[in-house]
Amino acid sequence: MDHDFRTYAMDRFDAIDPQDLERLLYPLLRAGDRPTAPEMLKAVSPLLATVLDHKREATYLEAMAARNYRPELLFPDEGAIVARIKQHPALLWKAENVARHLSRSKKNS
């Protein structure tokens, strides 16, 4: 992502370039699996709307700053997702990394 995530909104996905899909995504999919941008957006819109709820994000980031990894703040109605990402090694590492970075930033302020 080339911009601050907090500036993203659902309308940003309307600008998905079909040529980018062909070049960047389709090689990663099975040969006969070629969904269009509108098809994909329809499938993921509920999740994206949750992720792009910046009020939830602020609460989540405040919890992270307090060394409290709480993905349920981002996905309050998605228990299965929360259960998976609470245990995901890369996300646990990232949470610890963010907490360390924030504590160093506070010490230097």
C-alpha positions in Angstrom: 0.0 0.0 0.0 1.5 3.3 -1.0 -0.5 5.6 1.3 -1.3 5.9 5.0 -3.7 3.1 5.7 -5.9 5.5 7.6 -6.7 7.4 4.4 -8.2 4.4 2.7 -11.9 4.1 2.2 -14.2 1.7 0.3 -14.2 3.9 -2.8 -10.5 3.3 -3.3 -11.3 -0.2 -4.5 -13.4 1.2 -7.4 -10.1 2.2 -9.0 -8.7 -1.3 -9.3 -7.1 -1.7 -12.7 -8.2 -4.9 -14.5 -4.7 -5.1 -16.1 -3.2 -5.1 -12.6 -5.4 -8.0 -11.7 -4.1 -9.9 -14.8 -0.5 -9.1 -14.1 -0.3 -9.3 -10.3 -3.1 -11.6 -9.1 -4.0 -14.0 -11.8 -0.6 -15.8 -11.9 -1.2 -16.7 -8.2 -4.6 -18.3 -8.9 -5.6 -21.6 -10.4 -5.7 -21.6 -14.2 -9.6 -21.4 -14.5 -10.0 -19.0 -11.5 -10.2 -15.5 -12.9 -12.7 -13.4 -10.8 -13.3 -9.8 -11.9 -12.6 -6.9 -9.6 -16.4 -6.4 -8.9 -16.8 -10.1 -8.1 -13.9 -10.0 -5.6 -15.1 -6.7 -4.1 -18.6 -8.1 -3.6 -17.1 -11.1 -1.7 -14.8 -9.1 0.6 -16.8 -5.9 1.1 -18.2 -6.8 4.5 -14.7 -7.6 5.8 -13.1 -4.5 4.1 -15.8 -2.3 5.6 -14.8 -3.6 9.1 -11.1 -3.2 8.5 -11.6 0.3 7.1 -13.6 1.5 10.1 -11.0 3.9 11.4 -12.7 4.4 14.7 -12.1 0.7 15.5 -8.6 1.0 14.2 -7.8 3.8 16.6 -9.0 1.7 19.5 -7.0 -1.2 18.3 -3.9 0.9 17.9 -4.3 2.3 21.4 -4.5 -1.2 22.7 -1.3 -2.1 20.7 0.5 0.9 22.2 -0.4 -0.5 25.6 1.2 -3.8 24.6 -2.3 -5.4 24.3 -2.8 -7.3 21.0 -6.6 -7.3 20.6 -7.7 -8.2 17.1 -11.3 -8.5 18.2 -11.4 -4.7 18.3 -11.0 -4.8 14.5 -13.3 -7.8 13.9 -16.0 -7.8 16.6 -18.4 -9.9 14.6 -15.9 -12.3 13.1 -15.0 -14.8 15.9 -13.5 -17.3 13.5 -11.1 -14.7 12.0 -10.2 -13.4 15.5 -9.4 -17.0 16.7 -7.1 -17.5 13.8 -5.2 -14.2 13.8 -4.8 -14.2 17.6 -2.5 -17.2 17.2 -0.8 -16.2 13.9 2.9 -16.1 14.5 3.6 -13.2 12.0 0.9 -11.1 13.6 2.1 -11.9 17.1 5.6 -10.9 16.1 4.2 -7.7 14.5 2.3 -6.8 17.7 5.4 -7.2 19.8 7.5 -5.3 17.3 5.0 -2.4 17.3 4.8 -2.4 21.1 8.6 -2.2 21.3 8.8 0.5 18.7 6.2 2.6 20.6 7.9 2.1 23.9 11.2 3.3 22.4 9.5 6.3 20.9 8.0 7.3 24.2 11.4 7.0 25.9 12.9 9.3 23.3 10.2 11.9 23.6 
